[in-house]
Amino acid sequence: MKAISTTLIGLLVALVVLGSSVVYIVDEREQAVVFQLGEVVDVKTSPGLYFKIPIVQNVRFFESRILTMDTDEPERFITSEKKNVLVDLFVKWRIVDVRQYYVSVNGDEALAQTRLSQTINSSMRDEFGNRTVHDVVSGERDVIMEIMRQKANVDARKIGVEVIDVRLKRVDLPREVSDSVYQRMEAERTRVANELRSTGAAESEKIRADADRQREVILAEAYREAQKIMGDGDSQAAGIYAAAFQKDAKFYDFYRSLEAYKQSFKDKGDLLVLEPSSEFFKFLKQSSGKDK
């Protein structure tokens, strides 16, 4: 009984080993190349279960998903102004012809990325050499990326891959150039700031001068109006006094004398030097306003 069990287990193991050497599975994220004695005999791009000849055939799997090539260090390029710029980019690509991919680069992803990098760098030198710093930084950045993608894709098709996208992550000036550019920018901003300050000071003086002029005009008009009003008041007062004098000259004379006394003696320190017989004291010497 024990011998039978051992035999069954051995058979099962043999079947599993045989099955694994005959059957292979292609995942939806992969594509497979079938080799027979070192030569490519079949390519499987659809997921599923497939069979192969044991020992004689072997299978190698490759990615069917989109791959990313990202530069480790920024590359240096020269613009049409003969200025150096540092460019950091990444590339999205995928294998579209796995047979050609294997024949061209032996299925080595590193070799494929090296080929793509060389093609893209060559295209970038051409494009950057025909454009200014402003163009590559912002003005024509999208145009440059699309041109590079198209050129890189033409060469990439020769090795069985497709370039889906090329993106410039960053375009910078070298440190030594950046410092001088920042200094020029700072000097320019300082010049503009000083110019604005000068313009502001001139406008301020102009506004102050205009305000002073308006103030003088307003004060002059107010003084003129006040003098006019005072003149009208004095005129009316003189008329009232004259009318009152005409009605009762003696009472008017007496009232004016009282006002004069009030103003003359309102402070204890006031001193008047007059003749005792002066006309000024006539109402003080008369108790009834008539001469004794």
Secondary structure, DSSP 8 states (H G I E B T S, - for coil): -HHHHHHHHHHHHHHHHHHHHHEEEE-TTEEEEEEETTEEEEEE-S-EEEE--TTTEEEEEEE-S-EEEE-SS-EEEE-TTS-EEEEEEEEEEEES-HHHHHHHHTT-HHHHHHHHHHHHHHHHHHHHHTS-HHIIIIITHHHHHHHHHHHHHHHHGGGTEEEEEEEEEEEE--HHHHHHHHHHHHHHHHHHHHHHHHHHHHHHHHHHHHHHHHHHHHHHHHHHHHHHHHHHHHHHHHHHHHHHHHH-HHHHHHHHHHHHHHHHSSSTT------TT-GGGTTTS-SSSS--
